[in-house]
Each structure stands twice: as structure tokens, then as C-alpha cells.
Amino acid sequence: MYDVAIIGAGVIGTIIARTLSKYKLDIVILERDNDVSNGTSKANSAIIHAGYDAPFNTKKGKLNVKGNKMFDKICSELNVPFKRIGSLVVAKNEEEIKVLYKLKENGEKLGVENLKILDGKNVAMLEKNLTSDVLKALYAPTAGIIEPWELTIALAENAMDNGVKLELNFEVNSIKVLKEHFLIKSNDKKVEAKIVVNAAGVYADDIYNMVTDKPEFSIRPRRGQYFLLDKEARGFVEHIIFPTPTSLGKGTLITPTIDGNILIGPDSENLNKNSKESINTTFERLNLVKKLAKNLTDKIPYNLNITTFSGLRAEATIDDFIIEESKKIPKFINVAGIKSPGLSSSPAIAEYVEEILKNILKNVSLKENYNPYRRARIKFDKLSIEDKNELIKKEPSFGRIICRCEMITEGEIIDAIHRNAGARTINGVKRRVRAGSGRCQGGFCAPRVMEILAKELNLKMEDIVMENKESYILSGKTKS
């Protein structure tokens, strides 16, 4: 019997788990897939919003600003890269300029610091590649960039370091409300828990509907598609560049990534409720991304594109974050409709859930041995020559380069496999150490990564998958 079962191992589920792991509680994370961060948390704009956009009287607005201020400490504790590079929302006509001033006023009501309206000349000095017809821009210096998948992985790892259990391949297909607890079933497994936290992303409505016959909200997926440019495009923009927002969202942006690539996207495409696995890209919508981005600049070097991808946003029928104990089902906490700025708000969302849980449990004690720190990941290419040589003497696997694009060693991959919440797939390795993230997108290193995974996990090569449970690559040896 667990005290708390958290359904969903995206950034929201894992940060709630990590926050609650400081208490004397038995906690389990239930994830339908074979890795953490396999959903929206791995496919988004990878930015921490300053917090001027969401209305000041909403949970989104309040939690975004609070969460933004928490990232420096969290990322320092978890050894996750995070940079405050600032954002610019550009306006090209008088109507858009009016929107900038409204955003600034809204942000100031929320407590966003140092917002400024810049004129076109100052914008051009900051960003040389933007279109010349920019009249003004809203500058928010507290906006930042991050690797959301590495953050999610680090949160899961640190939560497990502090006693949380992770159950992968646990696709919840029924929840029974018993007198004092919940019985949660997967295909061949079951878990009992006194409290359930529903952080299932685009599936949060399906999970809640398992315990109530009168749904309070529903969720439909909204797909966004992206281009990712090679590091050769580094410096094309120095800030996160937004158009003036519309009713469909913040718009198609251009931003540096934490690793030096350039990201362009997303578009905004409403899908039907049954399309919660539709993460394919399409020629039509990618062309729309190009068209929308052209409103910001016509100089984007798409010849340097190394991959395209898409992600899904959880669009709820309630136009705000849903974070509450169910009024119908005691001890069932919904954390749903967490679309943008969900990542930016995630630390504050976790604290919000923490307060709900403390109110339910009344007396819950802190652990004496809680450790908020995550062991730093060795980044071999960033070491000095002396440190590299010393490391290779101790562990020769760090002397074997597996991914030539990103200069990732065998030692780094082995370490990523054997940590808590460790890599089990090719893309799991990619997200943890960037093997396969470079120009060739794994064309050369993927077979070697498979060999390492098979060896370290004591599996056959045929058992190694690219990403999800059924994404097998090999069926057997040739000429056998």
C-alpha cells in the first residue's frame, strides 16, 4: 500500500514526486510508457516564460511567475543546464503595439520584473536578423531556456534517490474507489494507494473518468510542429523571439536551445479527442511554420535543418490549470490542462499540490535524510585535457567516442543507463547524454548505442527499441 500514487512521469508528475519525496511517505510514479519524459515533456519549445502572458487573475499567471523564480535553485541542485537569455515579443503595427503595453501591464500586476518596451532601433541592435519593420518589442529579461527532458529525467532520478518508486510500462486501465484507498490496475499489475495524483497530460480526462461518471472537464490534443537547426546556426538569434500573441497562443517563435541549436515553431493545430498519439509531422503544417516564422525574419537558414518533430498540448475545456482535489472523489487530486506555461509553472504547481496533500493528510513529517542534490553528469567534451586523461586512466570507457557529432563517450552512455530512472532505449540515451542529437541524428552512432544498451542491460540486440515499447529496429541477424 502506497501513500501516494502519481499517474504520469512527465515534468509535472516527476516534479510533484520529487517535492513530496522530502516527506515520510511511500510514493510511486505510474508511467504508461517505457521511460520518463516520453510525452509532451520531450517535445515543446524548451523555454521558461517570464510570466506576462497569462491573465493576472488565473492560476496560470500566478504560478508561472512564481515558478520562473524557482528555476535557478532547482537547476543548480539537479545539475540541469538553465540560462536566462530574455525574450522579445515584437510588434509590427499600432494594434500589436497596444497588445505589448497590455502584456506589460498584466506582467507587472503579476510581479514580473524589469519588463521594458523597446523601440525598433534598439530591437535591431539586439537581434540583427529580425525583419526591418519591427516597430517595438516587449523585453522580458527573466525568460530562459532549458532542456525539459533532462529536467524531467533529473527530477525522476532525484525522487528515486529519495525513495520514490517508478513503475514503467504501467498503463492504467482501471481505478477502483474503495473505502479507504484506490486500487489501480494495469494489464498484469496492480497498485494500491491512499491518494492519487492525476498528472497524465493529454490523458488526464481519461484517467479521471475512471473514477467518476460525471466528467468535469475534457482534454483534446493541440499539435505543434518544429524545425531544429544544426549548431552551425548558433547565434542566428540571441533571445527568445515571439510574435504578438493571438487567441491560439503565443505564436511561432524562434529561439536558441540550451545546447546551441536554433528552434523554430510551433504551429497550432487542434486535433480530435481520439488523436492523443498523433505526433507525426506533415509537409503542410511545416510549411505553415515557415510562413509564420517569416513574419519575424526571412533569413532562417533552413538548409541547416537537422530534424523536425511535433508535440501535443493538453487543451482542457476549462481555460486554466486544473489543480484541485476532486469535489466528488476525496483524495483524488487532478493536475490537468497543464499546457503552456506548464513547464515554467511546474515548480510552483508542485508546491500547490504539496499544500493540497498536506491538508488531506494533516500530519505528515519531513525526512531527516532528504537529499535535494543530484550527482552531476560527466560531460567529457567539456573537461580539460588533464581531467580527460585522468578520467580515462580510471575508467577507459571514457576514452571511446561513440557519437562523433556531439563527442559523447561510451562512459557517459554507461553512466546514463545505470542511474536511477536510467536509459533503456536509443532515444532515452539521446535525451540523457545527446548521443544522436547532432547533424547525423544517430546515423552513425545508433548501432553502437544499441550494442552498449544490450550489453549493459543483458538483453539481445533485437530487444532494443528506438523509443516506445513496440518501436523495434532489428528482427535478427543477416546471413544467419
JOFEN-V710759 format. One line per field, one symbol per residue. phi: phi as a letter, one per 40 degrees, with the letter a starting at -180 (. if undefined). burial: 1 if it has 9 or more other ideal C-beta (glycine too) atoms within 8 Angstrom, else 0. A space follows every 50 residues. Layout:
# JOFEN-V710759
phi=???
burial=???
This chain:
# JOFEN-V710759
phi=.ccbbbchbcccccccccccccbcbcbbbbbcbcacfcbdcbbacfbbcc hcccdccbcdcccccccdcccdccccccfbcabcbgbbbcbbaccccdcd ccccccccccgccgcbcbcdccccccbcccdccccaacbbcccabacccc dcccccccccdbhccbbcfbccbabbcccbabbbbbdbbabbacbbbcbc gcccccccccbbcbdcabbbcbcbbbbbcccccdgdbbbcbbcccbcchc gcbbacbcbhcbbbiccabcbcdcbcbcbcbbdcccccddccccccabbc cccccbababbbbccccccacbbacdccbdgbbcbbgccdccdccdcccc cccdcccccccgbbccccbcbccbdcccbdccccdcccccccccadcccb ccbccbfbcccccccccccdfccbbccccdccbgcgccccfgdccdcccd ccdccccfbcdcccbcacdbccbbbiccfc
burial=01111111111111111111111011111110111111111111111111 11110101111111111101100110111101011111111100011011 10110111010100101101001101100110011111111111111111 11111111111111111111010010000011111100001111111111 11111011001100001011111111111100110110111111100000 11111111001111111010101011011000001101110111011001 00011101111111110000111011000011111111111111111111 11110111011001001001000100110100100001001100001101 01101111111111111010101111111111111111001100110111 111101000010011111001000000000
